[in-house]
Amino acid sequence: MHIPSLKTQVSPEEWQLRIDLAACYRLVALYGWSDLVFTHISARIPGPEHHFLINPYGLMFDEITASSLVKVDQQCNKLSDSPFPVNPAGFVIHSAVHEVREDAGCVLHTHTRAGVAVSAQQCGVLPISQQSTFVLASLAYHDYEGVAFRPDEKPRLQADLGTANFLMLRNHGLLTVGKTIADAFLSMYTFEATCKIQIDAQAGGALTQVNPLIVKGVAEAMRVQTGGMGGAFAWPALIRKLDRIDTSYQT
């Protein structure tokens, strides 16, 4: 599929954002978190207009390129010529977050098997792994209201999310909020690992829970772990990994 490059038609800042978001879609596919053509990752373009980039609806995540990403407004109306459709219904959750969180540079949502499995458990995320402590330090829950395409759900989702960076959508999946694409990706990596570990651990014997005091001090632990860089600490290595496989996301 040939998609004309937009590199010379957008600002350098938007082009870099497009490359990073396309890379994020490819990494989500690479790590097995995609759900065919469903779910979305949105990124806000810097500026007062509150414009966003989102996936062209109908493309697999491993097909997405920097130029195929679609620019939309807060209502998911296309703002530039694109041969691809967008999915306004799928943008309801993302627009709800972006509306109230100025720090939400990127919102990443998944329907993984482990994520949905834990979201269906009454206990939610259990403090049984190192990974879970990072999630529990900033975790919120939102009850299932059916397929999320109704705008009237947005105020309840916004209230439930609050200032958290991890949101478990009950009976639905996982969502992370990041200042950057790298932050949102690293958070989802941790969230997904937490859920996989929990499901595996529950298949064994009695569980040992982490001391609650450790969870309270985890923010400092995370800062030390990443040298204060957050997702930016791991992002260059992830890009190198992706480039060894396929660089077409950059087009």
C-alpha positions as MATLAB code, in Angstrom:
seq = 'MHIPSLKTQVSPEEWQLRIDLAACYRLVALYGWSDLVFTHISARIPGPEHHFLINPYGLMFDEITASSLVKVDQQCNKLSDSPFPVNPAGFVIHSAVHEVREDAGCVLHTHTRAGVAVSAQQCGVLPISQQSTFVLASLAYHDYEGVAFRPDEKPRLQADLGTANFLMLRNHGLLTVGKTIADAFLSMYTFEATCKIQIDAQAGGALTQVNPLIVKGVAEAMRVQTGGMGGAFAWPALIRKLDRIDTSYQT';
ca = [
       0.000    0.000    0.000;
       1.549    3.301   -1.133;
       0.833    6.315    1.055;
       2.300    9.670   -0.056;
       4.653   11.191    2.483;
       3.437   14.164    4.514;
       6.922   15.074    5.716;
       7.099   18.319    3.750;
       3.468   19.262    4.472;
       3.589   19.380    8.276;
       5.830   21.066   10.840;
       8.998   19.282   12.007;
       7.374   18.906   15.454;
       4.285   17.229   14.017;
       6.389   14.993   11.774;
       8.424   13.739   14.749;
       5.210   13.134   16.679;
       3.863   11.169   13.733;
       6.988    9.014   13.634;
       6.814    8.331   17.371;
       3.099    7.512   17.284;
       3.507    5.227   14.273;
       6.357    3.525   16.140;
       4.088    3.102   19.152;
       1.426    1.400   17.029;
       4.048   -0.932   15.565;
       5.401   -1.740   19.046;
       1.910   -2.478   20.355;
       1.502   -4.938   17.472;
       4.971   -6.385   18.054;
       4.253   -7.064   21.717;
       0.904   -8.677   20.909;
      -1.373   -6.057   22.474;
      -3.394   -5.173   19.384;
      -6.979   -6.283   18.744;
      -7.094   -6.536   14.953;
      -8.012   -2.998   13.799;
      -9.750   -2.038   17.042;
      -8.598    0.161   19.955;
      -6.675    3.389   19.503;
      -3.621    5.360   20.552;
      -4.058    9.121   20.370;
      -1.410   11.831   20.628;
      -1.986   15.557   21.035;
      -0.208   17.853   18.593;
       1.506   20.712   20.483;
      -0.357   24.005   20.189;
      -3.483   25.781   21.415;
      -5.811   24.112   18.895;
      -5.939   20.744   20.716;
      -5.590   18.715   17.553;
      -4.763   15.037   17.693;
      -3.288   12.210   15.675;
      -5.083    8.877   15.581;
      -4.954    5.683   13.565;
      -6.673    5.359   10.192;
      -9.567    3.025   10.975;
      -9.277   -0.310    9.212;
      -5.476   -0.602    9.104;
      -3.717   -3.190   11.210;
      -1.365   -1.663   13.749;
       1.664   -3.115   11.957;
       0.633   -1.274    8.765;
       0.477    2.213   10.256;
       2.975    4.813    9.081;
       3.727    8.398   10.033;
       1.922    9.681    6.923;
      -1.158    7.457    7.304;
      -2.023    8.841   10.745;
      -5.058   11.119   10.622;
      -5.232   14.594   12.175;
      -8.537   15.221   13.969;
     -10.132   17.758   16.286;
     -11.654   17.105   19.721;
     -14.799   15.701   18.042;
     -12.716   13.404   15.805;
     -13.508   15.390   12.639;
     -10.771   15.000   10.035;
      -8.723   18.184    9.648;
      -6.692   17.190    6.625;
      -7.194   15.203    3.452;
      -6.892   11.493    4.078;
      -8.157    8.503    2.103;
      -8.747    6.697    5.390;
     -11.797    6.827    7.644;
     -11.619    7.557   11.355;
     -13.754    6.044   14.085;
     -15.513    8.766   16.122;
     -17.051    6.168   18.432;
     -13.616    4.805   19.278;
     -12.402    8.319   20.077;
     -14.981    8.891   22.849;
     -12.727    7.492   25.572;
      -9.678    9.332   24.264;
     -11.427   12.663   23.861;
     -12.809   12.342   27.390;
      -9.290   12.035   28.782;
      -7.777   14.762   26.610;
     -10.581   17.184   27.552;
      -9.708   17.211   31.246;
      -6.043   16.241   31.364;
      -3.690   18.881   30.003;
      -0.840   16.487   30.810;
      -2.299   13.828   28.500;
       0.039   14.022   25.546;
      -0.801   10.414   24.700;
      -3.628    8.042   25.606;
      -3.111    4.328   24.927;
      -5.967    1.813   25.163;
      -5.810   -1.988   24.780;
      -8.084   -5.048   24.873;
      -5.485   -7.678   25.735;
      -6.465  -11.087   27.078;
      -4.673  -10.594   30.404;
      -5.885   -7.015   30.772;
      -9.519   -7.902   30.185;
      -9.177  -10.928   32.470;
      -7.999   -8.838   35.416;
     -10.530   -6.110   34.625;
     -13.242   -8.748   35.118;
     -11.991   -9.684   38.596;
     -13.681   -8.024   41.575;
     -10.313   -7.642   43.301;
      -8.798   -5.677   40.417;
      -5.020   -5.343   40.500;
      -3.459   -7.170   43.441;
      -0.183   -6.007   45.064;
       1.660   -9.236   44.312;
       4.521   -8.147   42.043;
       7.025   -5.360   41.701;
       5.267   -4.340   38.498;
       1.930   -4.071   40.290;
       3.324   -1.585   42.794;
       4.059    0.898   40.004;
       0.502    0.530   38.699;
      -1.167    0.733   42.114;
       0.593    4.017   42.851;
      -1.608    5.714   40.202;
      -4.540    3.426   39.418;
      -8.239    4.179   38.900;
     -11.240    2.072   37.833;
     -14.213    2.781   35.580;
     -17.262    0.495   35.538;
     -18.441   -0.999   32.269;
     -21.321    0.819   30.560;
     -21.352   -1.095   27.281;
     -19.395   -0.274   24.132;
     -17.978    3.192   24.748;
     -19.556    5.240   21.959;
     -21.990    7.432   23.934;
     -20.735   10.932   24.823;
     -22.828   10.935   28.015;
     -20.382    8.422   29.528;
     -17.515   10.916   29.346;
     -18.175   12.831   32.602;
     -18.248    9.601   34.609;
     -15.073    8.329   32.987;
     -13.358   11.665   33.636;
     -14.409   11.660   37.286;
     -13.216    8.077   37.756;
      -9.845    8.734   36.110;
      -9.089   11.886   38.092;
      -5.327   12.400   38.173;
      -4.418    8.713   37.740;
      -2.177    7.541   34.903;
      -3.479    3.955   34.848;
      -7.171    3.264   34.268;
      -8.736   -0.177   34.400;
     -11.912   -0.211   32.349;
     -13.945   -2.928   34.057;
     -14.822   -5.885   31.793;
     -13.179   -3.999   28.943;
      -9.427   -3.416   29.071;
      -6.559   -1.154   30.036;
      -5.738    2.495   29.468;
      -2.654    4.571   30.208;
      -2.109    8.320   30.159;
       1.328    9.756   29.463;
       2.860   13.187   29.031;
       4.607   11.659   26.038;
       4.105    8.669   23.768;
       7.106    7.019   25.411;
       5.579    7.497   28.866;
       2.239    6.003   27.828;
       3.965    3.020   26.204;
       6.181    2.241   29.199;
       3.169    2.514   31.492;
       1.207    0.081   29.323;
       4.141   -2.318   29.270;
       4.097   -2.302   33.072;
       0.280   -2.539   33.235;
       0.168   -5.488   30.846;
       2.992   -7.292   32.677;
       1.147   -6.742   35.964;
      -1.974   -8.409   34.585;
      -0.114  -11.336   33.024;
       1.765  -11.990   36.271;
      -1.453  -11.839   38.279;
      -3.274  -14.357   36.090;
      -0.266  -16.708   36.171;
       0.169  -16.354   39.938;
      -3.497  -17.085   40.577;
      -3.071  -20.405   38.796;
      -0.641  -21.489   41.529;
      -0.866  -21.525   45.306;
      -1.564  -18.909   47.950;
      -0.394  -15.414   47.055;
       2.036  -13.234   49.000;
       1.099   -9.553   48.919;
       3.488   -6.613   48.956;
       3.632   -4.465   52.095;
       1.363   -1.409   51.518;
       4.161    0.890   52.717;
       6.252   -0.167   49.740;
       3.473    0.858   47.353;
       3.368    4.309   48.961;
       7.061    4.864   48.239;
       7.046    3.539   44.695;
       7.070    6.937   42.931;
      10.619    7.544   44.113;
      11.577    4.002   43.115;
      10.294    4.585   39.597;
      12.202    7.862   39.339;
      15.424    6.111   40.324;
      14.724    3.164   38.001;
      14.492    5.414   34.942;
      16.986    8.061   35.985;
      14.129   10.560   36.212;
      13.483   10.197   32.475;
      10.293    8.136   32.561;
       9.483    6.473   29.260;
      12.275    8.358   27.496;
      14.764    6.100   29.265;
      13.582    2.978   27.372;
      12.247    4.586   24.178;
      15.537    4.792   22.196;
      16.162    1.077   22.782;
      12.608    0.275   21.671;
      13.115    2.313   18.492;
      16.359    0.451   17.782;
      14.513   -2.835   18.253;
      11.806   -1.713   15.845;
      14.311   -0.452   13.270;
      16.059   -3.816   13.223;
      12.750   -5.323   12.111;
      11.153   -2.715    9.831;
      11.652    1.009    9.321;
       8.601    1.601    7.130;
       6.693    3.216   10.015;
       8.858    6.311    9.416;
       7.400    6.978    5.958;
];
